[in-house]
Structures are given as structure tokens and as C-alpha cells.
Amino acid sequence: MEILEINYVNFRNLIDGNIKFFPKLNLFFGKNGQGKTSLLEAIYFNATGKSFRTSKVNEVMKYGSTKTGVYILYRDSISEKTLTLKFNSEKKEYYYNNKKISYDEFYGRLNIVTYIPEDIILITGSPSVRRAFFDGEIAQANSEYFQDLKNYNKLLKIRNKYLKEQKTRDPEFSIYEEEFIKYGAKVIEKRLEYVQRISIILNLNYRKLFDDKKELSLSYDCHLGNIKKLSFEDIKRLLREKIEKKFAQEKRYGFSLCGPQKDDFLFILNGHEAKSTASQGEKKSIIFSLKLSEIDMIIREKKENPVLIIDDISSYFDSNRKDSILNYLEKRNIQVLLSSTNKLGIDSKDFYVESGEIKYDREIK
């Protein structure tokens, strides 16, 4: 998978423009605050309908504007395709090959993996941060999981409403309860499968790039206990039993105390949870290894190479780690979009960014 071209209008501080990309490494360099991150954000916004910088979507619009839009031409293993996302203060519109589609049809067509400085929160942040991240990554490569998760979240809201309003004796509640258990078990099962597969790749990438003397793993911390060898039916049974035990509390509190929204994902380095024992350098290396592992997982699931975005690589890694990463990326057959305050001395297509304007480096006099 390769992005060929992008057009953007009224996006952040960028001057409206068009950029054609190189198949492998593309570097956007310049001083801070000039628009490098905004360009990478525009690409991510087009692919996912979300920003990696803010949950307030209105903030992606240029100040004083009432609408924004991003158009991307990309190529997958079959043909060239287009994605367009238009947004005003009220709604988003999604287009695939110039045909208007729903978000469900849009998400996952262009696969993007991002590495940004804020990603350290995946280790240091709350369980909800990790759940949101891994749910997004699994859904990007697995459309069935996307739908299962969507159904579960809808049922969770309905169930909580019944609990809050003390309507658990209504006949409809038992119907929703069965669906809630079914989709909750599906989400848990698919999360566990994903963690078991990516954990092996994660350890290999960490040892290959950063420290071959340490072992890194990802663990799925399920509120049902140890479910590693359980079948789907067993997970359903455990979830049902857990709900029965907690049901009196749920009615008292007015919300669900059981389900995959109570689970967590833990990074384990040399037998200890990385959140409390790993150094800052190790945490950065863990997250980068995770991003590379995401790439490998998407390739396995979709038989397509995703596009890798790395923001502010110069300030995030020390020189040894940075050189190791750049050498690795030059050898991989994937498209990479990097930002940095300086040129990196690699075989890349370089763009200079200043005051929201992006120019191919060879065009600068």
C-alpha cells in the first residue's frame, strides 16, 4: 500500500496544497510549529476520520474556516483508489472512489500506523487509553472485530440505561443481556487472539532493534481471570457467571461492572510490568517495537503493507536508537512519512516545511 498524492484545504496551519509522495522514505523537515505534524495529521485524518492530536475535531480546521477537506490518491495490490474526507462544524462526509459511503465502509481501507511522541501514554496512561488503541488497531485489520466492537458498545449503552432506570425486570432486558454476553465474549476472544499473535512479533522486533538480552511481551489482563486456553463458549459462560455475581452491585450503581470495557493490556519487560520498571528510553523502544509489530500484523491479516508515519523522530530518540531505526526502515519495503527538525542523511525524498508551505527540497533555491 502506497500513498501517491494528497490534497488538503483549510487544514490546520497548512497553506492549501498538493503533494506527491515517494514510494519509500519521505522526510518533512523544518523548524517547530511550521506545519510538519499538521501534514501527517491530515493523512491520518483522511485514513481514519480522527486526529492523533485532539478529540475535538473542529480543531483540525484552519482558524476562521467553517469546513475542511482531505483527498488522498493511493495504490494497493489491486489498483489506484481515492479516499476523501470532508468536514464542517456539523458532520463528516466520507468518499471512496468519489462515491459517498458510511464510516463503517470507509474505515480500514487505507491502513496507517503512526508513531508520535505522545504514544508513550500507551504505557504510562490509563487502561482506557490502551483499550482504545488496541481496539482501533485490531479493527483496522479485522472488519469483523470492528462490527463486533460496535455492536458491543451499543449494547453496553442500552444495558447501562436499563440498569440506571431500574428496568431490569423488563422482558427486553433479558434479550439485550444475551446479546451483550455474546458480543462481549466475541470482543474478548478476538483481543486475546490478537495479543497472543502480536506478542511473539513484538519480542522479536524489540530484541532485533534495541536489546537482544531482554524479553518483551504483551499480556491481555482480562477481568474474567486466566482465559488463555478457553473456547468462545467457555468465555461466554465465565462472563455470564461474573454478571450473575455482580448483578446486585450493578443494579445499585446503575452501570455495568462486567465486560471487556474492564480489561487492560500490559507490557511486560523481563518479567516486570514496563509501566513501573522500564526507563524512559526503554518505554520509547517498546512503543516503537509495538508499531513495527502492528505493521507485521496488518501485512499478515490483509496481505498489504500499511503506511508508517513517524512524527518528530529527531527529538524523540537518542542518536543510537535513531540510527538503528533509520537503518531498519531503509531496508523495509514500506512507505514511511517522517518529520524532523533537520535532514537525516538517509535515502529519502525531502520536503522543506515553512509557515504552512511544503516544498520539495530540490525546488528550493
PLY file of the C-alpha trace (Angstrom):
ply
format ascii 1.0
element vertex 365
property float x
property float y
property float z
element edge 364
property int vertex1
property int vertex2
end_header
0.00 0.00 0.00
1.36 3.39 -1.01
0.07 6.96 -0.86
0.66 8.64 -4.20
-0.78 12.09 -3.65
-2.61 14.27 -1.12
-4.71 17.42 -1.48
-5.86 19.41 1.56
-7.98 22.51 2.08
-8.31 24.60 5.25
-6.41 22.08 7.37
-4.71 23.48 10.47
-1.98 25.99 9.58
-1.23 24.43 6.18
-1.44 26.52 3.04
-3.87 24.70 0.72
-1.79 22.43 -1.47
-0.97 19.18 -3.21
1.93 16.81 -2.56
3.17 13.80 -4.48
4.98 11.17 -2.43
7.95 8.87 -2.94
7.32 5.08 -2.66
9.66 4.61 0.31
11.02 7.26 2.70
9.59 10.78 2.69
11.06 13.34 5.08
9.38 16.61 6.08
11.86 18.88 7.84
11.88 22.41 9.20
11.59 24.34 12.44
8.94 23.54 15.00
5.46 24.97 14.51
5.71 25.25 10.72
3.21 22.51 9.73
5.12 19.21 9.63
2.90 17.49 12.17
-0.21 19.04 10.61
0.56 17.35 7.29
1.00 13.95 8.96
-2.20 14.56 10.90
-4.07 15.33 7.65
-3.03 11.94 6.26
-4.12 10.13 9.42
-7.37 12.13 9.48
-8.16 11.07 5.93
-7.47 7.39 6.64
-9.30 7.10 9.98
-11.69 10.03 10.29
-9.87 11.01 13.51
-6.98 13.17 14.66
-4.00 11.81 16.57
-3.62 15.19 18.31
-7.09 16.04 19.59
-10.52 14.58 20.24
-12.09 17.93 19.27
-12.40 17.56 15.51
-13.19 21.25 14.99
-9.58 21.99 15.91
-8.29 20.49 12.64
-9.96 23.30 10.66
-7.89 26.35 9.84
-8.74 29.23 12.16
-11.69 31.19 10.79
-12.79 28.40 8.42
-16.10 26.54 8.57
-15.03 23.45 6.64
-12.00 21.38 5.70
-11.24 18.51 3.36
-8.50 15.99 2.61
-8.21 13.94 -0.59
-5.76 11.05 -0.97
-4.85 9.01 -4.04
-3.28 5.69 -3.05
-2.38 2.35 -4.58
-2.98 -1.08 -3.08
-2.11 -4.50 -4.52
-5.04 -4.26 -6.95
-5.30 -0.72 -8.30
-5.22 3.02 -7.61
-8.01 4.30 -5.36
-9.14 7.55 -3.76
-10.35 8.49 -0.30
-11.91 11.85 0.50
-13.00 13.19 3.87
-14.99 16.44 4.06
-15.78 18.02 7.39
-17.69 21.06 8.55
-18.64 22.02 12.09
-21.67 19.71 11.97
-20.71 16.50 10.17
-18.17 14.42 8.27
-18.68 13.03 4.79
-16.73 10.01 3.53
-15.99 9.16 -0.11
-14.33 6.13 -1.68
-13.50 6.43 -5.39
-15.71 9.55 -5.44
-18.73 7.63 -4.10
-20.21 8.70 -0.78
-20.09 5.88 1.79
-20.65 5.31 5.51
-17.86 5.40 8.08
-18.15 1.63 8.51
-17.32 1.21 4.81
-14.57 3.85 4.99
-12.52 2.74 7.98
-9.70 0.30 7.27
-9.36 0.90 3.52
-6.11 2.84 3.86
-4.02 1.31 6.63
-1.89 3.74 8.61
0.44 3.06 11.54
1.55 6.15 13.48
4.40 6.75 15.88
4.19 10.09 17.68
5.84 11.39 20.89
2.53 11.21 22.76
2.40 7.43 22.23
4.35 6.93 25.46
0.95 7.22 27.15
0.21 3.70 25.87
2.48 2.54 28.70
2.08 5.28 31.28
-1.62 6.08 30.75
-4.86 4.54 31.97
-6.33 1.21 30.81
-8.94 3.09 28.75
-6.13 4.59 26.64
-4.71 1.15 25.88
-8.14 -0.34 25.18
-8.96 2.41 22.71
-5.62 1.99 20.96
-5.71 -1.80 20.62
-9.38 -1.81 19.66
-8.55 0.62 16.85
-5.60 -1.41 15.66
-7.45 -4.73 15.68
-10.44 -3.16 13.90
-8.22 -1.61 11.22
-7.12 -5.05 10.05
-10.24 -7.02 11.00
-13.62 -5.74 9.80
-15.44 -8.45 11.78
-13.93 -7.15 15.01
-14.93 -3.61 14.02
-18.56 -4.70 13.81
-18.43 -6.85 16.96
-16.99 -3.97 18.95
-19.54 -1.54 17.53
-22.39 -3.89 18.47
-20.98 -4.45 21.95
-20.60 -0.73 22.69
-24.17 -0.13 21.56
-25.43 -2.93 23.82
-23.35 -1.62 26.73
-25.11 1.75 26.49
-28.53 0.08 26.34
-27.74 -2.19 29.28
-26.47 0.73 31.37
-29.66 2.65 30.60
-31.81 -0.23 31.85
-29.67 -0.55 34.98
-29.79 3.17 35.70
-33.57 3.30 35.24
-34.10 0.15 37.34
-35.84 -1.65 34.45
-34.02 -4.98 34.66
-37.32 -6.87 35.09
-38.49 -5.77 31.63
-38.63 -8.69 29.14
-36.48 -6.71 26.69
-33.64 -6.56 29.22
-33.06 -10.32 29.13
-32.91 -10.21 25.32
-30.33 -7.45 25.37
-28.47 -9.31 28.13
-27.92 -12.36 25.91
-26.64 -10.20 23.05
-24.43 -8.28 25.49
-22.83 -11.52 26.69
-22.40 -12.87 23.15
-20.69 -9.78 21.75
-18.70 -9.22 24.94
-17.30 -12.73 24.60
-16.53 -12.13 20.90
-14.55 -8.98 21.71
-12.62 -10.72 24.48
-11.85 -13.74 22.29
-10.54 -11.63 19.39
-8.48 -9.41 21.68
-6.85 -12.48 23.21
-6.08 -13.96 19.78
-4.52 -10.67 18.66
-2.37 -10.33 21.79
-1.09 -13.90 21.54
-0.02 -13.36 17.92
1.47 -9.87 18.22
3.36 -10.63 21.45
5.74 -13.00 19.65
6.45 -10.46 16.91
6.81 -7.67 19.49
9.56 -9.53 21.33
11.44 -10.29 18.10
11.33 -6.65 16.98
12.45 -5.34 20.37
15.37 -7.75 20.60
16.42 -7.15 16.99
16.39 -3.35 17.19
17.08 -2.42 20.79
18.19 -5.08 23.29
18.74 -8.75 22.45
19.27 -9.61 26.12
15.75 -8.74 27.28
12.36 -10.36 26.75
9.30 -8.24 25.94
5.72 -9.45 25.87
2.19 -8.08 25.71
-0.38 -9.53 28.12
-4.16 -9.33 27.98
-5.32 -8.64 31.55
-8.91 -9.92 31.45
-11.31 -9.29 34.35
-12.55 -12.88 33.94
-9.16 -14.27 35.01
-6.89 -16.56 33.00
-8.67 -17.25 29.71
-5.68 -18.21 27.56
-6.86 -21.72 26.72
-10.61 -21.17 26.85
-13.04 -21.57 23.96
-15.58 -18.95 22.94
-18.32 -20.86 24.79
-16.18 -21.01 27.92
-15.62 -17.24 27.78
-19.37 -16.70 27.39
-20.02 -18.92 30.40
-17.48 -17.09 32.56
-18.87 -13.71 31.55
-22.40 -14.83 32.38
-21.28 -16.14 35.79
-19.42 -12.90 36.51
-22.51 -10.86 35.68
-24.67 -13.01 37.96
-22.26 -12.43 40.86
-22.07 -8.67 40.27
-25.70 -8.10 39.30
-26.84 -6.77 42.68
-23.99 -4.25 42.66
-24.73 -3.28 39.06
-28.35 -2.53 39.93
-27.23 -0.48 42.93
-24.62 1.51 40.98
-26.64 1.79 37.76
-23.97 0.65 35.30
-22.20 -2.49 34.07
-19.33 -3.85 36.14
-18.51 -6.72 33.78
-17.39 -6.90 30.16
-14.33 -6.13 28.02
-14.53 -2.44 29.00
-12.99 -3.58 32.30
-9.90 -5.21 30.75
-6.36 -3.95 30.20
-3.25 -4.63 28.08
0.10 -4.87 29.89
3.66 -4.58 28.56
5.97 -6.97 30.38
9.74 -6.40 30.11
11.97 -9.11 31.63
9.11 -10.35 33.79
8.11 -6.94 35.18
5.39 -4.50 34.13
7.08 -1.84 32.00
4.85 0.93 33.34
6.60 0.89 36.71
10.06 -0.55 35.97
11.20 0.43 32.44
13.34 3.52 31.81
12.12 6.31 29.53
14.39 5.05 26.75
13.08 1.51 27.15
9.47 2.73 27.07
10.08 4.58 23.80
11.72 1.49 22.35
8.82 -0.70 23.48
6.29 1.55 21.74
8.31 1.70 18.53
8.64 -2.10 18.57
4.86 -2.26 19.02
4.31 -0.05 15.96
6.56 -2.24 13.83
4.66 -5.27 15.10
1.39 -3.62 14.06
2.81 -3.36 10.54
3.64 -7.07 10.53
0.16 -7.94 11.80
-1.57 -5.85 9.12
0.58 -7.48 6.43
-0.42 -10.92 7.73
-4.12 -10.08 8.01
-4.63 -8.02 4.84
-1.69 -9.02 2.63
-0.94 -5.31 2.25
1.86 -3.09 3.51
0.48 -0.23 5.64
1.96 3.28 5.56
4.11 4.25 8.55
4.01 7.80 9.97
6.72 8.92 12.42
6.47 12.40 13.89
9.46 14.25 15.36
11.93 11.37 15.25
14.97 13.62 15.95
13.85 14.83 19.37
12.26 11.58 20.49
15.24 9.19 20.21
18.91 9.47 21.10
21.34 9.18 18.19
21.99 5.43 18.64
18.33 4.48 18.70
17.53 6.86 15.86
20.28 5.44 13.63
19.15 1.89 14.39
15.58 2.77 13.43
16.52 4.59 10.23
18.77 1.74 9.08
15.92 -0.68 9.70
13.38 1.44 7.82
15.63 1.85 4.78
15.66 -1.93 4.42
11.88 -2.42 4.79
9.65 -2.40 1.74
7.14 0.03 3.23
6.29 3.67 2.65
7.41 5.88 5.54
6.48 9.52 6.19
8.84 11.15 8.71
9.09 14.58 10.28
12.22 16.09 11.79
13.72 19.47 12.55
16.74 18.58 10.40
17.68 16.46 7.41
18.55 12.91 8.40
21.15 11.91 5.81
19.12 8.99 4.50
17.93 7.95 1.05
14.65 9.86 1.18
12.58 12.38 -0.72
12.95 15.55 1.36
10.36 18.31 1.75
11.03 21.63 3.47
8.17 22.98 5.58
7.90 26.65 6.50
4.86 28.74 7.53
2.45 26.04 6.38
4.00 25.74 2.91
5.58 22.46 1.81
8.18 22.37 -0.96
10.17 19.53 -2.45
13.73 20.22 -1.26
15.22 20.25 -4.79
12.80 23.03 -5.77
14.23 25.37 -3.11
16.78 27.84 -4.44
0 1
1 2
2 3
3 4
4 5
5 6
6 7
7 8
8 9
9 10
10 11
11 12
12 13
13 14
14 15
15 16
16 17
17 18
18 19
19 20
20 21
21 22
22 23
23 24
24 25
25 26
26 27
27 28
28 29
29 30
30 31
31 32
32 33
33 34
34 35
35 36
36 37
37 38
38 39
39 40
40 41
41 42
42 43
43 44
44 45
45 46
46 47
47 48
48 49
49 50
50 51
51 52
52 53
53 54
54 55
55 56
56 57
57 58
58 59
59 60
60 61
61 62
62 63
63 64
64 65
65 66
66 67
67 68
68 69
69 70
70 71
71 72
72 73
73 74
74 75
75 76
76 77
77 78
78 79
79 80
80 81
81 82
82 83
83 84
84 85
85 86
86 87
87 88
88 89
89 90
90 91
91 92
92 93
93 94
94 95
95 96
96 97
97 98
98 99
99 100
100 101
101 102
102 103
103 104
104 105
105 106
106 107
107 108
108 109
109 110
110 111
111 112
112 113
113 114
114 115
115 116
116 117
117 118
118 119
119 120
120 121
121 122
122 123
123 124
124 125
125 126
126 127
127 128
128 129
129 130
130 131
131 132
132 133
133 134
134 135
135 136
136 137
137 138
138 139
139 140
140 141
141 142
142 143
143 144
144 145
145 146
146 147
147 148
148 149
149 150
150 151
151 152
152 153
153 154
154 155
155 156
156 157
157 158
158 159
159 160
160 161
161 162
162 163
163 164
164 165
165 166
166 167
167 168
168 169
169 170
170 171
171 172
172 173
173 174
174 175
175 176
176 177
177 178
178 179
179 180
180 181
181 182
182 183
183 184
184 185
185 186
186 187
187 188
188 189
189 190
190 191
191 192
192 193
193 194
194 195
195 196
196 197
197 198
198 199
199 200
200 201
201 202
202 203
203 204
204 205
205 206
206 207
207 208
208 209
209 210
210 211
211 212
212 213
213 214
214 215
215 216
216 217
217 218
218 219
219 220
220 221
221 222
222 223
223 224
224 225
225 226
226 227
227 228
228 229
229 230
230 231
231 232
232 233
233 234
234 235
235 236
236 237
237 238
238 239
239 240
240 241
241 242
242 243
243 244
244 245
245 246
246 247
247 248
248 249
249 250
250 251
251 252
252 253
253 254
254 255
255 256
256 257
257 258
258 259
259 260
260 261
261 262
262 263
263 264
264 265
265 266
266 267
267 268
268 269
269 270
270 271
271 272
272 273
273 274
274 275
275 276
276 277
277 278
278 279
279 280
280 281
281 282
282 283
283 284
284 285
285 286
286 287
287 288
288 289
289 290
290 291
291 292
292 293
293 294
294 295
295 296
296 297
297 298
298 299
299 300
300 301
301 302
302 303
303 304
304 305
305 306
306 307
307 308
308 309
309 310
310 311
311 312
312 313
313 314
314 315
315 316
316 317
317 318
318 319
319 320
320 321
321 322
322 323
323 324
324 325
325 326
326 327
327 328
328 329
329 330
330 331
331 332
332 333
333 334
334 335
335 336
336 337
337 338
338 339
339 340
340 341
341 342
342 343
343 344
344 345
345 346
346 347
347 348
348 349
349 350
350 351
351 352
352 353
353 354
354 355
355 356
356 357
357 358
358 359
359 360
360 361
361 362
362 363
363 364
